[in-house]
């Protein structure tokens, strides 16, 4: 199964390459980004994903594919 980090980086890379967003506009906390790059098991909080959803922005499908990794 694909990890949260793998799924997120695929979405992030696609949006950066297409020009849809930049790191500065994405809503990603820099410490979260560093952690996801060095810890393959790290998952953003629900709140962080919701901010990213609006700022990046994420489609409903992208959001749902990420939020499924968050433990309630």
C-alpha positions in Angstrom: 0.0 0.0 0.0 1.2 3.5 -0.8 2.2 5.6 2.2 0.8 9.0 3.0 4.1 10.5 2.2 4.3 8.9 -1.3 0.7 9.9 -2.1 1.2 13.4 -0.9 4.4 14.0 -2.7 2.9 12.8 -6.0 0.1 15.3 -5.6 2.4 18.0 -4.5 4.9 17.4 -7.3 2.1 17.4 -9.9 0.7 20.7 -8.6 4.2 22.4 -8.5 5.1 21.2 -12.0 1.8 22.4 -13.4 2.2 25.8 -11.8 -1.0 25.4 -9.8 0.8 26.2 -6.6 4.2 27.0 -5.0 5.5 26.0 -1.7 4.7 29.4 -0.3 1.1 29.3 -1.4 0.5 25.6 -0.6 -0.3 26.0 3.1 2.2 23.4 4.0 4.0 24.0 7.3 7.8 23.8 6.7 8.4 21.5 9.7 5.6 19.1 8.4 7.3 19.1 5.0 10.7 18.4 6.4 9.3 15.6 8.6 7.4 13.9 5.7 10.6 14.0 3.7 12.7 12.2 6.3 10.0 10.0 8.0 8.0 7.8 5.6 5.5 7.0 8.3 4.6 10.6 9.2 1.1 11.8 8.4 -0.1 15.4 8.5 -2.9 16.2 11.0 -6.4 16.5 9.7 -6.2 20.3 10.3 -3.0 20.6 8.3 -4.6 18.6 5.4 -7.7 20.9 5.5 -5.5 24.0 5.3 -3.6 22.5 2.4 -6.9 21.5 0.7 -7.9 25.2 0.5 -4.5 26.7 -0.2 -3.0 24.3 -2.7 -5.9 23.6 -3.6 -6.8 19.9 -3.5 -9.6 18.4 -5.4 -12.2 16.4 -3.4 -10.6 13.2 -4.7 -7.1 14.3 -3.7 -8.3 15.4 -0.2 -10.2 12.1 0.4 -7.1 10.1 -0.7 -5.0 11.9 1.9 -7.5 12.1 4.8 -8.0 8.3 4.8 -4.5 8.1 6.4 -5.4 10.2 9.4 -6.2 8.3 12.6 -9.2 9.8 14.4 
